[in-house]
């Protein structure tokens, strides 16, 4: 519901999907595109899930995703460049958390 409201008032809303064995069938991908169309999002981004430095191979899904994108009239992009072994050992989201925390403090301080 929040996605629909934001999209209707002009906010660019994107859905990001981590592809894996559990959500990569045609029926599940159709469900994702149905949700995207019904909520009015700008684009759906697909990327492989990485587990134990191994990316889920989503290359066979690229044509299907392109077909569904055209069929549902929802733009999409699939990241096919994540197949090299991972070399990092820290989660980048922890660094983003600090930036987000500082942003919240800044907004709080200057909202009065």
Secondary structure, DSSP 4 states (H G I P E B T S, - for coil): -HHHHHHHTT---EEEEEE-TTS-SHHHHHHHHHHHHHHT-SEEEEEE-EETTEE---GGGHHHHHHHHHHHT-EEEE-----SPP---S-HHHHHHHHHHHHHHHHHHT--
